[in-house]
């Protein structure tokens, strides 16, 4: 019985340490309905694009870690650009 419990604890610790070793993060922010958010990472080549819905909020999940260039094209044609760092297990916020 005690041996099974120890094996169970070891399995739990191993499972936790494997899940904690991911290299993904997220990016979230807000704009206005109809805005188009584009991201590009020169570090890893990832590109994504999303058109914002009524609430203007966005969240991009499971992004590989690295630097991202963020471009928001507003419905009136103006453009905002910035950069942000996505870190493992963290959510970068963009305003």
Secondary structure, DSSP 8 states (H G I E B T S, - for coil): -HHHHHHHHHHHHHHHHHHTT--EEEEEEE--TT-EEEEE-TTT--EEEEE--TT-EEEEEEEESEEEEEEEE-TTS-EEEEEEEE-TT-EEEE-
